[in-house]
Amino acid sequence: MNYPLYIAFLWHMHQPYYKDPFTGIYRLPWVRLHGTKDYLDMVRILKDFPDIHQTFNLVPSLLEQLKDYIENNATDRYLELTLKEPEHLTEHEKLFIIENFFLANWDNMIKPFPRYYELLTKRGFRFIKSDAVRISRYFTSADIRDLQTLFNLSWIDPMFRDKDPFLKELIKKGRDFTEEEKHLVIKKQFEILKEIIPAYKEMSERGQIEVSVSPFYHPILPLLMDTDSAKMAMPHIKLPKKRFSHPEDAIKQIKMAIEYFGNIFGHRPAGMWPSEGSVSEDVVRAMSDVGIQWIATDEEILSMSIQKPLRSHEGYLIDAKSLYRPYKFSDVSIVFRDHKLSDLIGFAYSGWNPEKAAEDFMGKLIHIKNSLPEDRAYLVPIILDGENCWEYYKNDGHDFLRALYSALSNDSRFKTVTISEFIKEHGGGDAIQRLHAGSWINANFSIWIGHEQDNLAWDYLAKTREDLELFSKAHPDKDLTNAWKAIYAAEGSDWNWWYGDEHTTETQQEFDELFRGYLMRVYKEMGKDIPHHLYIPILQEDRSIVPANQAKGFIYPKIDGFVTGYFEWYQSAYIDVKRSGGSMHKSESIIAALYYGFNKDSLFIRVDPAAPFREMYEHIIIRINIVHPFAFRIIFDSLKDRAKAAMHEKVFDEWIFVTHANVAAKDIFEIEIPFKDIKVRENDEIHFSVDIIKNGDEVERCPWRGYVSVTVPSPDYETLMWY
C-alpha cells in the first residue's frame, strides 16, 4: 500500500501561573498579551486550510487564567498602569512603564510602528536602571500615553489589526493617542480573549483539531514522583538535601487537569503532553490508570530507551524507521517528536524568507518520505511551543505558516493528522520494554534540578509541603483547599526554569517572588508565621540588599522618636524602600524610609513612616526579624508601652522572651539593639528585615526581597574608614 507520510503538528500553549497569591493581581501580562497575539490566530488560520489537521495542547492553568480575565475582570500590573492617565502616575509608576513597556521584539513588533520606535530610541536601546530617573524627565504625558497604547497595540495579532477598522485607523494615525483610544485598544484585547476558548471548542467539534492537556500547573511529574529519578540520566547529579517523593501530587495534578478539561470541552482528553515532555515509567503508568491514551515526548528519550542512536554525531537521521512511529508503554501510546524539524520552526526559520523556509521544510519532509520503506504508515511528530517563537517572525509567522499549510494541502504525498486520528487508523504502536526518565531538553532534568538554586527551591518546597501535611493531620476539620492549591502551583516547572545558569530574563525576580509567594501562602492559610527563609531570594545575586547610602561611621542617636539633629543619623546607611520593594499590598505602604547604623556596642534602626506614628490610630506592630547568625524577633506594639519592645529568641522552634529593647515611636520609630543581647561579636554578619503589621494583617516588609546585612564593627572601625 502506498501510504502518505503522516504529519502531526502539536502546538503547546502554556504560560506560568502569574497570579500573585496575596493580591490576586497578575504579576506579568503574558497570558493577556499572548492571548491577543498567539492563541486565537493559531487556530483561526486553519479555517483557510480545511485539510490541515493539528493537535493543540492547552495547559489547564493557562485556561484558568484566561477565564479569570474574561469572567472575573482579572487584571495585571501592566494593565493597571496602561489604564492610568499619565498625569496621575507616580514617579515610580512612570519609571516602570519606561522600563517595561518595550518588552516586545524590537524588529518585528516595535519598528513597524514609527512612533513606538521613536520612543524606544528616546529611552535608549541599552537601558540602565541607574539612568531611569534622568531619562524619565524627557518623557512627556503624550509620550507616556502613546507608549501605553502602542505597547498593547503591538501585542494584538496582525490578523485582527488588519480586519478591525478602528485598529487600522489607529495605526494610520500613529501617534498623539487619546485616553478614549487607549481604552478602546484594551477593549479590543478583551474581545479577542473572549473568543479563544469557544474557537478551540468549535474547531475540536468539527474534527479539524484535537485538544490535549498537560498536568494542571505544568509540573515535572517524574521529579514529583521522586527527585531521585534525575539520577537515571545523570548518575552523579547533586540532589537537594530533602528527597521529594510525592506520587500522590503527580496523580492529583493529572486528575485535576482531566477534570478541568472535561468541564470546558465536555469530554475527557485522549492525549497529554507531559510538562516539558518529561516522562518516566511511573508517570506513564499513572497516566494509564486514569485513561490517558497517548502522550508525546522527545526523540532523545526514544534513543535512550531503546539504547540505539537515531542520528549520527553530525545530527543526520540514520534510523527514520524507528523514530517515525508510535510505541506503547503500559497501554499508553507514545510519539516522539522530530527534534530537528521542531527546532527549525521554533528557532531557525524566523530569520528566513517565509516561502524559502516553507520550501526547505517541505524538502526535508520529502527526504524523510523517500528514506522510509512502504511497509507501514509512518508519523512525523512536530511539537513545539505554540506562542513563543512567532514574535521573531515577520508578520507574526503568518506568511510562513500560510506558505507551509498551502504546500502541505496541495501535496498528496503528505497528510496532516491529529495524534488520535493516526492511532485510531493505524494502531497505537508496538510495546517498548523500557522508558528512559527525562525531558525534551537533553533527555534529562538538569534544567530543573542539580544547580544550587534549583536544589534550594526543591528544599523549600519539600519543607513547606511537609509542614502542610503535618498541620493537615493535626487539624482534619480545617479547610486547607487554598493551601494545597498553592503547593500545586509551586510545583510548576516554570520557577526552576529561571533558577540556575541556563536561562535569564528581565523578569527573573518576578518568577522568584511568585514561587516563594505560593509557599508563603501555605503558611498564611495555616495561620502560621511565614518562615523567614522564604523572604530571601533564591536568586543568589538578589539576597542581600545594597543600601543607597553606606554607613560612614559610628552613630549615637537619642532614642526619642524625633530627628533631633541633622548629624544624628548622618553616618548611617539608608535603604531606598521603593527600589527594594516592601508593601505586600501596594496601596498599604507605611514605610517611607529605613535607616540603620551602629557603634561598637549597638545596632540602631530607624523607620520613617509616611505619616507620623503618633498620628496613626490603627493598631500597628513593628517587628524586627534577625535571622542570622541567631534567630531573634523584636516586637513593638503601638497599643502597649511605646518605650519598650519585647525581644524573643527562637530556641527549638519556640520563641523565648529575652529582654526589652529601648524604642521610641513618635514622628519616627527608633530602636537600639545591643550586640550582646543578640549574641553577636566583632565581624559577625547580621541579617535583618522589618515587618509592619496593621490591624492584625502583615502589610509590609522592608526589604521585600532579601535582607539587610550589617557586619559587627571592630572598635577601630572609624579609624579604618579613613584609609
C-alpha positions in Angstrom: 0.0 0.0 0.0 1.3 3.4 -0.9 0.9 5.4 2.4 1.3 9.1 2.6 3.7 10.4 5.1 1.6 11.5 8.1 2.5 14.8 9.8 1.3 15.5 13.3 1.8 19.1 14.5 1.3 19.6 18.2 1.3 23.3 19.3 1.9 23.5 23.1 0.1 26.5 24.6 1.3 27.4 28.1 2.1 30.3 30.4 3.2 30.2 34.0 0.7 30.9 36.8 1.3 34.6 37.2 -1.4 35.4 39.8 0.0 37.0 42.9 -1.1 34.8 45.9 -1.6 37.8 48.1 -3.1 40.5 46.0 -4.8 38.4 43.3 -3.3 40.7 40.6 -1.3 39.1 37.8 2.3 40.0 38.2 3.1 39.6 34.5 0.8 40.3 31.5 1.8 37.4 29.2 -1.4 35.4 29.4 -3.4 38.5 28.3 -0.8 39.6 25.7 -0.1 36.2 24.2 -3.9 35.7 24.3 -4.3 38.6 21.9 -1.4 37.7 19.7 -1.0 34.0 19.5 -3.7 31.7 20.9 -6.7 32.7 18.7 -5.0 33.3 15.4 -3.1 29.9 15.5 -6.4 28.1 15.4 -8.3 30.6 13.2 -5.8 30.4 10.4 -6.8 26.7 9.9 -10.2 27.7 8.7 -8.5 28.7 5.4 -6.8 25.3 5.2 -9.5 22.7 6.0 -7.3 19.7 5.1 -4.7 20.7 7.7 -5.4 18.8 10.9 -3.5 19.6 14.1 -3.3 19.0 17.8 -3.2 21.8 20.3 -2.1 21.2 23.9 -3.8 23.6 26.3 -2.4 23.7 29.9 -5.3 24.0 32.5 -3.5 26.7 34.5 -3.4 28.8 31.3 -7.1 28.2 30.6 -7.9 29.2 34.2 -6.0 32.5 33.8 -7.8 33.2 30.5 -11.2 32.6 32.2 -10.2 34.8 35.1 -9.6 37.7 32.7 -12.8 37.3 30.8 -15.2 36.2 33.6 -13.8 37.8 36.7 -12.4 41.1 35.4 -8.9 40.0 36.5 -6.1 42.5 36.0 -2.4 42.7 35.9 0.2 45.3 36.9 0.8 46.3 33.2 -2.9 46.6 32.5 -3.4 48.8 35.6 -0.7 51.1 34.5 -1.9 51.2 31.0 -5.3 52.4 32.1 -4.0 55.1 34.4 -3.8 58.6 32.9 -0.1 59.7 32.6 -0.8 62.8 34.6 -1.8 60.7 37.6 1.2 58.3 37.5 3.6 58.4 40.4 7.3 58.7 39.5 7.8 55.0 40.3 4.9 54.0 38.0 6.3 56.2 35.2 9.7 54.5 35.6 8.1 51.1 35.5 6.4 51.9 32.2 9.5 53.3 30.6 11.5 50.2 31.7 8.9 47.5 30.9 6.6 48.7 28.0 9.3 47.9 25.4 9.1 44.2 26.3 8.4 43.2 22.7 10.5 42.1 19.8 12.1 45.3 18.6 12.5 44.4 14.9 9.0 42.8 14.4 6.8 44.5 17.0 8.3 47.9 17.6 9.9 49.0 14.4 6.7 48.6 12.3 5.3 51.4 14.4 7.4 54.5 13.8 6.3 56.3 16.9 7.0 53.3 19.1 10.5 53.0 17.7 10.9 56.8 18.2 10.1 56.3 21.9 12.5 53.3 22.2 15.2 55.5 20.7 14.4 58.3 23.1 14.6 55.9 26.1 17.8 54.3 24.7 18.5 50.7 23.5 20.8 49.9 26.4 18.6 50.8 29.3 20.5 51.2 32.6 18.3 51.4 35.7 20.6 54.0 37.3 19.7 56.3 34.4 16.0 55.8 34.7 15.1 58.9 36.6 17.1 61.1 34.3 15.6 59.5 31.2 12.0 59.8 32.6 12.3 63.6 32.7 12.3 63.7 28.9 9.1 61.7 28.6 6.0 63.9 28.4 2.5 62.8 29.2 1.8 62.5 25.5 4.9 60.2 25.2 3.7 58.0 28.0 0.2 57.8 26.6 1.5 56.8 23.2 3.8 54.2 24.9 0.9 52.8 26.8 -1.2 52.5 23.7 1.5 51.2 21.3 2.7 48.5 23.7 -0.7 47.0 23.9 -1.5 47.6 20.2 1.8 45.8 19.2 0.7 42.7 21.1 -2.6 42.4 19.0 -2.1 39.9 16.2 -1.8 41.4 12.7 -4.7 39.2 11.7 -7.0 41.2 14.0 -5.4 44.6 13.4 -5.9 44.3 9.7 -9.5 43.3 9.9 -10.6 45.9 12.5 -11.5 49.3 11.1 -10.8 51.1 14.4 -7.4 49.5 14.9 -6.5 50.1 11.2 -7.3 53.8 11.6 -5.4 54.0 14.9 -2.3 52.5 13.2 -2.7 55.0 10.4 -2.9 57.8 13.0 0.3 56.6 14.5 0.7 59.0 17.5 -0.9 61.5 19.9 -3.5 59.0 21.0 -6.3 60.0 23.3 -7.4 58.3 26.6 -10.5 57.1 24.8 -8.5 55.4 22.0 -6.2 53.8 24.6 -9.1 52.3 26.4 -10.6 51.1 23.2 -7.4 49.2 22.4 -7.8 47.3 25.7 -11.5 46.7 24.9 -10.4 45.1 21.7 -7.9 42.9 23.6 -10.7 41.6 25.8 -12.9 40.9 22.8 -10.2 38.7 21.4 -9.6 36.9 24.7 -13.3 36.0 24.9 -13.2 34.2 21.5 -10.2 31.9 22.3 -11.8 29.0 24.2 -15.0 29.0 22.0 -12.8 28.9 18.9 -10.9 25.8 20.1 -14.2 24.1 21.1 -15.7 24.8 17.7 -12.7 23.5 15.7 -12.4 20.5 18.0 -16.1 19.7 17.4 -15.6 20.0 13.7 -12.8 17.4 13.9 -10.1 19.6 12.4 -8.1 19.8 15.6 -7.6 17.7 18.7 -7.1 19.4 22.1 -4.8 17.6 24.5 -3.9 18.7 28.0 -0.9 18.8 30.5 -0.9 18.3 34.2 -2.7 21.2 35.8 0.1 23.5 36.9 2.7 22.2 34.4 4.9 20.3 36.9 7.8 17.9 36.1 5.9 14.8 37.0 8.9 12.4 37.3 10.5 14.7 39.9 7.2 15.0 41.8 7.1 11.2 41.8 10.7 11.1 43.1 13.6 13.6 42.8 15.9 10.6 42.7 14.6 9.9 39.2 17.0 12.5 38.0 19.8 10.0 38.6 18.7 7.8 35.7 20.1 10.3 33.1 22.7 11.9 35.4 24.0 9.4 37.9 26.4 11.9 39.6 24.0 14.8 39.9 23.9 16.7 43.2 20.4 16.4 44.5 18.5 18.6 47.1 19.1 17.9 50.8 15.5 16.7 51.1 14.2 14.0 48.9 10.9 14.9 47.3 8.7 11.9 46.7 5.0 12.5 46.4 3.4 10.4 43.7 0.1 11.5 45.1 0.8 15.0 43.9 1.7 13.9 40.4 -1.6 11.9 40.3 -3.5 14.9 41.7 -2.1 17.2 39.0 -3.1 14.7 36.3 -6.6 14.2 37.6 -7.2 17.9 38.2 -6.2 18.6 34.6 -8.6 15.9 33.2 -11.5 17.2 35.3 -10.9 20.8 34.4 -10.6 19.9 30.7 -13.8 18.0 30.8 -15.7 20.9 32.4 -14.6 23.2 29.5 -14.7 20.8 26.5 -17.4 18.4 27.6 -15.3 15.3 27.2 -12.2 13.7 28.5 -8.9 14.3 26.7 -7.4 11.4 24.9 -3.9 12.8 24.9 -1.5 14.5 27.3 1.7 16.4 26.7 3.7 15.9 29.9 5.1 19.2 31.0 8.4 19.8 29.3 8.0 16.4 27.6 9.1 14.9 30.9 8.4 11.2 31.3 9.3 8.2 33.4 7.9 4.7 33.6 6.0 5.5 36.9 4.5 8.6 35.3 3.2 6.8 32.2 1.7 4.1 34.5 -0.1 6.8 36.4 -1.5 8.3 33.2 -2.6 4.9 32.0 -4.5 4.4 35.3 -6.7 7.4 34.6 -7.4 6.6 30.9 -4.9 8.7 29.0 -4.5 7.1 25.6 -1.4 8.8 24.2 1.4 11.1 25.3 4.3 12.7 23.5 8.0 13.4 24.3 11.3 14.0 22.5 13.2 11.7 20.2 16.2 11.6 22.6 14.0 9.8 25.1 13.3 7.1 22.5 17.0 6.8 21.6 17.9 6.3 25.3 15.0 3.9 25.9 15.9 1.6 23.0 19.6 2.1 23.6 20.1 2.9 19.9 21.2 6.1 18.2 18.7 7.7 15.8 21.1 10.3 14.5 24.8 10.5 13.6 27.2 12.6 15.6 26.7 15.3 13.0 22.9 15.3 13.6 21.9 13.4 10.4 19.0 11.0 10.8 20.2 7.4 10.5 17.2 5.4 11.7 14.0 7.1 10.4 12.1 3.8 10.6 12.5 3.7 14.4 11.7 7.3 15.0 8.6 7.9 12.9 6.2 5.5 14.6 4.3 5.3 17.9 5.2 2.9 20.7 3.3 1.6 23.7 4.3 1.5 27.3 1.7 0.4 30.0 -1.0 0.6 27.4 -0.3 4.3 26.6 0.8 5.2 23.1 3.9 7.4 22.9 5.0 9.5 20.0 8.5 11.0 19.8 8.9 14.4 18.3 11.4 15.1 15.5 13.7 17.4 17.4 15.4 18.9 14.3 12.2 19.8 12.4 10.5 21.2 15.5 13.5 23.4 16.3 13.7 24.7 12.7 10.3 26.2 13.2 11.0 27.3 16.8 14.4 28.8 16.3 15.7 28.9 12.8 13.1 29.8 10.1 12.2 33.1 11.7 15.2 34.7 10.0 14.4 33.2 6.6 12.3 34.4 3.7 8.9 32.7 4.5 8.5 31.0 1.2 12.1 29.7 1.2 11.6 28.4 4.8 8.4 26.6 3.8 10.2 25.2 0.7 13.1 24.0 2.9 10.8 22.3 5.3 8.9 20.5 2.6 12.2 19.4 1.1 13.1 17.8 4.4 9.7 16.0 4.6 10.3 14.7 1.0 13.7 13.4 2.1 12.2 11.6 5.1 9.5 10.0 3.0 12.0 8.8 0.4 14.1 7.3 3.2 11.2 5.2 4.6 10.0 1.8 3.4 6.5 1.3 2.2 5.8 -1.4 4.8 3.5 0.7 7.1 2.2 4.2 7.9 4.8 6.5 9.4 4.2 9.6 11.5 6.4 12.6 11.8 5.6 14.5 15.1 6.4 18.2 15.1 6.0 19.5 18.6 6.9 22.9 19.9 5.7 26.0 21.9 2.7 27.5 20.0 3.2 31.0 21.2 6.8 32.0 22.0 8.5 31.8 18.6 6.2 34.0 16.5 7.4 37.4 17.7 10.7 36.6 16.0 9.0 36.1 12.6 7.8 38.9 10.4 4.0 39.3 10.4 3.8 37.1 13.5 4.7 34.0 11.4 1.5 34.1 9.2 3.5 34.3 5.9 5.5 31.2 6.8 2.5 29.2 8.2 0.3 30.1 5.1 3.1 29.0 2.8 3.7 25.8 4.7 0.0 24.9 5.1 -0.7 25.6 1.4 2.2 23.4 0.3 1.0 20.5 2.6 -2.6 20.9 1.4 -1.6 20.6 -2.2 0.8 17.6 -2.0 -0.8 14.2 -1.9 2.5 12.7 -0.6 1.7 14.1 2.9 -1.3 14.1 5.2 -1.6 16.1 8.4 -3.4 14.4 11.2 -4.2 14.7 14.9 -2.4 12.2 17.0 -5.6 10.4 17.9 -6.6 10.2 14.3 -3.3 8.4 13.4 -3.6 6.0 16.4 -7.2 5.2 15.6 -6.5 4.4 12.0 -3.0 2.8 12.2 -2.7 1.5 15.8 -1.1 2.6 19.0 2.3 1.0 18.3 4.5 -1.9 19.4 5.4 -2.3 23.0 8.6 -0.7 24.3 10.2 -2.6 27.2 11.9 0.3 28.9 11.3 4.0 29.1 14.1 6.5 29.9 13.4 9.1 32.5 14.0 12.6 31.1 12.6 15.7 29.4 12.6 17.2 25.9 15.8 19.1 26.8 18.8 16.8 26.7 16.7 13.8 27.8 17.4 14.7 31.4 16.1 17.1 34.2 19.2 19.3 34.5 17.2 22.5 33.9 15.1 21.9 37.0 17.4 20.1 39.5 21.0 19.9 40.4 22.0 23.5 40.4 22.4 25.1 43.8 19.4 27.4 43.2 17.2 24.6 41.8 18.0 22.4 44.8 17.3 25.2 47.3 13.8 25.6 45.6 13.1 21.9 46.0 14.2 22.0 49.6 11.8 25.0 50.3 9.0 23.2 48.5 9.6 19.9 50.4 9.8 21.7 53.8 6.6 23.7 53.1 4.7 20.6 51.9 5.9 18.6 54.9 4.6 21.3 57.3 1.3 21.5 55.5 0.8 17.7 55.7 1.6 17.6 59.4 -0.8 20.5 60.0 -3.5 18.9 57.9 -3.3 15.7 60.0 -3.4 17.7 63.2 -6.4 19.8 62.0 -8.6 17.4 60.0 -11.6 19.8 60.1 -9.8 22.9 58.7 -10.4 23.7 55.1 -6.9 23.8 53.5 -8.0 23.8 49.9 -6.2 27.1 49.1 -3.1 25.9 50.8 -2.9 22.7 48.7 -3.6 24.8 45.6 -0.6 27.0 46.5 1.6 23.9 46.8 0.5 22.6 43.5 1.1 26.0 41.9 4.6 26.0 43.4 5.3 22.6 41.9 5.1 24.1 38.4 8.1 23.7 36.1 8.4 27.4 35.3 10.0 28.6 38.5 13.1 26.4 38.3 13.4 27.2 34.6 14.8 30.6 35.6 16.9 29.3 38.5 20.5 28.2 37.7 22.7 29.4 34.9 20.8 28.1 31.9 18.3 30.9 31.3 17.8 34.5 32.0 15.0 37.1 31.6 14.3 40.7 32.5 11.6 39.4 34.9 13.5 36.7 36.8 12.8 38.4 40.1 9.1 38.1 39.5 9.3 34.4 39.0 11.4 34.0 42.1 8.9 36.0 44.1 5.9 34.2 42.7 7.4 30.8 43.7 8.2 31.9 47.2 4.9 33.7 47.4 3.0 30.5 46.8 4.9 28.8 49.6 4.2 31.8 51.9 0.5 31.5 51.1 0.6 28.0 52.5 1.7 29.3 55.9 -0.9 32.1 55.8 -3.6 29.5 55.1 -2.4 27.6 58.1 -2.4 30.7 60.3 1.3 30.3 60.9 4.2 32.8 60.7 5.9 32.8 57.3 9.4 31.3 57.7 12.0 34.0 57.1 14.0 32.0 54.6 11.0 32.4 52.2 11.7 36.1 52.2 15.2 35.6 51.0 15.5 35.3 47.2 16.7 32.0 45.8 18.4 34.1 43.0 21.8 34.5 44.6 22.6 37.9 43.4 19.5 39.3 45.0 19.7 38.2 48.6 21.5 41.0 50.3 20.1 44.5 49.7 22.7 47.1 48.9 21.8 50.4 50.6 21.5 53.6 48.6 24.0 55.2 51.1 26.5 53.1 53.0 27.4 53.6 56.7 30.2 56.1 57.1 31.0 55.9 60.8 29.7 55.3 64.3 26.3 56.9 65.3 25.0 57.8 68.8 21.3 58.7 68.2 19.0 59.7 71.1 16.1 57.2 71.1 13.2 59.6 71.4 11.2 59.2 68.3 12.3 62.5 66.7 15.0 63.6 64.3 16.7 65.7 66.9 19.5 67.0 64.6 20.9 66.7 61.1 24.0 64.8 62.2 22.2 62.3 64.5 21.8 59.8 61.7 24.2 61.4 59.2 26.7 58.5 59.3 24.0 55.8 58.9 23.1 53.6 55.9 19.9 54.3 54.0 17.6 51.9 52.2 15.5 53.1 49.2 12.3 51.5 50.2 10.7 51.9 46.8 13.5 50.3 44.9 13.8 47.4 47.4 10.1 46.7 47.3 8.2 46.5 50.6 4.5 46.6 50.5 2.6 43.3 50.0 -0.5 45.4 49.2 0.9 48.3 47.3 -1.7 50.8 48.5 -0.9 50.0 52.1 2.7 51.3 52.2 3.6 52.7 55.6 7.4 52.8 55.5 8.8 55.9 53.7 12.4 55.3 54.6 14.7 52.9 56.5 18.0 53.9 58.1 20.4 51.7 60.1 23.8 52.3 61.7 25.9 51.2 64.7 28.6 52.0 67.1 30.9 49.5 68.8 28.2 48.4 71.2 24.8 48.5 69.4 22.8 48.3 66.2 20.4 51.2 65.6 17.4 51.0 63.3 15.1 53.9 62.3 11.8 53.7 60.4 10.4 56.8 58.9 6.6 56.4 58.3 4.6 58.1 55.5 2.7 59.9 58.3 4.0 60.4 61.9 3.4 57.3 64.1 1.8 59.3 66.8 -0.9 60.3 64.3 -1.7 56.7 63.4 -4.8 55.4 65.2 -4.7 51.9 63.7 -3.1 49.0 65.7 0.5 49.0 64.4 3.1 46.4 65.2 6.7 46.8 64.1 8.6 43.5 64.0 12.3 43.3 63.5 13.5 39.9 62.4 17.1 38.9 62.9 17.6 35.7 61.0 21.4 35.4 61.2 23.6 34.4 62.9 20.9 33.7 65.5 17.2 34.0 65.3 15.7 36.9 67.3 12.5 38.8 67.0 11.9 42.2 68.4 8.2 43.3 68.6 7.0 46.9 69.1 3.2 47.1 69.8 1.6 50.5 69.4 -1.1 49.6 71.9 1.4 48.7 74.6 4.3 50.5 76.2 5.7 52.7 73.5 9.1 52.9 75.2 9.7 49.1 75.1 9.9 46.4 72.6 9.9 42.7 73.5 12.9 40.7 72.3 12.5 37.0 71.8 15.0 34.3 70.8 14.0 31.2 68.8 15.0 28.1 70.7 13.9 24.7 69.4 11.1 26.3 67.3 9.8 28.2 70.4 10.1 32.0 70.9 11.5 32.7 74.3 11.4 36.1 75.9 14.8 37.6 76.5 14.6 41.3 77.4 13.2 44.6 76.4 14.8 46.9 73.8 14.9 50.6 74.1 12.5 52.1 71.5 10.5 55.3 70.7 7.7 55.8 68.1 6.5 59.4 67.7 7.4 61.2 64.5 9.7 58.3 63.6 10.5 54.9 65.0 13.9 54.4 66.6 15.4 51.4 68.4 18.7 50.4 69.9 19.7 46.7 69.9 22.8 46.0 72.0 25.0 43.4 70.2 25.4 41.4 73.4 21.6 40.9 73.6 21.6 39.2 70.2 24.8 37.2 70.9 26.9 38.7 68.1 30.6 39.5 68.2 33.0 41.5 66.2 33.0 40.7 62.4 29.7 38.6 62.7 27.3 39.3 59.9 23.8 40.2 61.0 20.8 39.7 58.6 17.6 41.5 59.4 14.3 42.8 58.0 11.4 44.9 59.3 7.8 43.9 59.1 4.7 46.2 59.5 1.5 44.6 60.8 -1.6 46.7 60.6 -4.8 45.7 62.4 -3.6 42.1 62.5 -2.5 41.9 58.8 1.1 41.9 57.7 1.1 44.6 55.1 4.7 45.5 54.5 8.2 44.1 54.7 11.4 46.0 54.2 13.2 44.9 52.2 10.6 42.8 50.5 13.2 40.5 48.9 16.3 39.5 50.7 17.6 41.1 53.9 19.7 44.0 55.2 23.3 42.8 56.0 25.3 44.5 58.8 28.8 43.5 59.9 29.5 44.0 63.6 32.3 46.6 63.7 35.6 46.4 65.4 36.4 49.2 67.9 38.8 50.8 65.4 36.2 50.8 62.6 36.1 54.6 62.3 39.8 54.8 62.0 39.9 52.2 59.3 37.2 54.1 57.3 39.7 57.0 56.8 42.1 54.8 54.9 
